[in-house]
Amino acid sequence: MTERPAETAANDVEDLHRLVLQSLDDDQAQEVVSIPLAGKSNIADHMVVASGRSTRQVASMAVKLADKIKERFGRTPRIEGLPAADWVLIDADDVIVHIFRPEVRNFYNLERMWAFGDDSMSAAARG
């Protein structure tokens, strides 16, 4: 297996991150927040948290995003929580996406858990 140069890998991560944010914006996700994890955790470089207005919208956004990732990057992200669609996790390796119904998002409050007491979170978009 041939390793990619670090610069190419970093560009791929940022391209994936942009694709995630654009897809969520296109699908009218609400309160999209991107949390940089590079240097804080080895699970991913970015965590994106967003809300959908209903279970139907949450499921639709998740399926569309997974399809776009597969089409653009040739890999199928792992998806958890799709049947209930209260909280769907999309693990695209370098970017982890959580899409919630608002009530479920408020209950779990992932943004606070992953902030690590600093101001590194950035609002990618406001719904």
C-alpha positions as CSV (number, residue, x, y, z in Angstrom):
1,M,0.0,0.0,0.0
2,T,1.4,3.4,-1.0
3,E,1.3,6.2,1.6
4,R,0.0,9.5,0.5
5,P,2.2,12.5,1.2
6,A,1.2,14.4,4.4
7,E,0.2,17.5,2.3
8,T,-2.1,15.5,0.1
9,A,-3.7,13.8,3.1
10,A,-4.3,17.2,4.8
11,N,-5.9,18.5,1.6
12,D,-8.2,15.5,1.5
13,V,-9.2,16.1,5.1
14,E,-10.0,19.7,4.4
15,D,-11.9,18.8,1.2
16,L,-13.9,16.3,3.1
17,H,-14.6,18.8,5.8
18,R,-15.8,21.4,3.2
19,L,-18.0,18.8,1.5
20,V,-19.6,17.9,4.9
21,L,-20.3,21.6,5.7
22,Q,-21.6,22.3,2.2
23,S,-23.9,19.3,2.1
24,L,-25.4,20.2,5.5
25,D,-25.9,23.8,4.3
26,D,-27.5,22.6,1.1
27,D,-29.9,20.5,3.1
28,Q,-30.8,23.4,5.5
29,A,-29.2,21.9,8.6
30,Q,-29.6,24.1,11.6
31,E,-27.0,25.3,14.1
32,V,-24.0,23.7,12.3
33,V,-20.9,23.7,14.5
34,S,-17.5,22.4,13.6
35,I,-15.1,21.4,16.4
36,P,-11.4,21.0,15.4
37,L,-10.0,17.9,17.1
38,A,-6.6,17.8,15.5
39,G,-4.0,17.6,18.3
40,K,-6.8,17.0,20.9
41,S,-7.9,13.5,19.9
42,N,-6.8,10.9,17.5
43,I,-10.4,9.8,16.5
44,A,-10.7,12.5,13.8
45,D,-9.5,15.9,12.7
46,H,-13.0,17.5,12.8
47,M,-16.3,16.9,14.5
48,V,-19.3,18.5,13.0
49,V,-22.6,18.8,14.9
50,A,-25.8,19.9,13.3
51,S,-29.6,19.7,13.8
52,G,-32.5,18.8,11.6
53,R,-36.1,19.8,12.2
54,S,-37.5,16.2,12.1
55,T,-36.4,12.6,12.1
56,R,-37.1,12.6,8.3
57,Q,-34.8,15.5,7.7
58,V,-32.1,14.1,9.9
59,A,-32.2,10.8,8.0
60,S,-32.3,12.5,4.6
61,M,-29.3,14.7,5.4
62,A,-27.3,11.7,6.7
63,V,-28.0,9.5,3.6
64,K,-27.3,12.3,1.2
65,L,-24.0,13.1,3.0
66,A,-22.9,9.5,3.0
67,D,-23.7,9.2,-0.7
68,K,-21.7,12.4,-1.5
69,I,-18.7,11.1,0.5
70,K,-18.8,7.8,-1.4
71,E,-19.1,9.5,-4.8
72,R,-16.4,12.1,-4.1
73,F,-13.9,10.1,-2.1
74,G,-14.7,6.5,-3.0
75,R,-15.2,5.3,0.6
76,T,-18.4,4.4,2.4
77,P,-18.7,6.1,5.8
78,R,-20.1,4.2,8.7
79,I,-23.5,5.3,9.8
80,E,-25.2,4.7,13.2
81,G,-28.7,5.6,14.3
82,L,-30.4,5.8,11.0
83,P,-33.5,3.7,11.7
84,A,-34.6,6.0,14.6
85,A,-32.9,9.2,13.2
86,D,-33.0,11.1,16.5
87,W,-29.2,11.1,16.5
88,V,-27.3,9.9,13.4
89,L,-23.5,9.5,13.5
90,I,-21.6,9.5,10.3
91,D,-18.0,8.3,10.7
92,A,-16.0,9.4,7.6
93,D,-12.7,8.7,9.3
94,D,-11.2,12.2,9.4
95,V,-14.5,13.9,9.9
96,I,-17.2,12.7,12.3
97,V,-20.7,14.1,11.9
98,H,-23.5,14.1,14.4
99,I,-26.9,15.1,13.2
100,F,-29.6,15.4,15.8
101,R,-33.2,16.4,16.4
102,P,-33.0,19.6,18.5
103,E,-34.3,18.0,21.7
104,V,-31.8,15.2,21.6
105,R,-28.9,17.6,20.8
106,N,-29.8,19.7,23.8
107,F,-29.9,16.7,26.0
108,Y,-26.4,15.3,25.0
109,N,-24.7,18.7,24.5
110,L,-21.7,17.3,22.6
111,E,-20.3,20.7,21.9
112,R,-19.7,21.4,25.5
113,M,-18.2,18.0,26.1
114,W,-15.7,18.4,23.2
115,A,-14.8,22.0,23.7
116,F,-12.1,21.2,26.3
117,G,-12.6,24.6,27.9
118,D,-11.3,26.6,25.0
119,D,-12.8,28.7,22.3
120,S,-11.7,26.5,19.4
121,M,-15.2,25.7,18.3
122,S,-16.4,27.6,15.3
123,A,-19.9,28.1,14.1
124,A,-19.8,26.9,10.5
125,A,-23.2,28.2,9.9
126,R,-26.2,29.4,11.8
127,G,-29.6,28.2,10.9
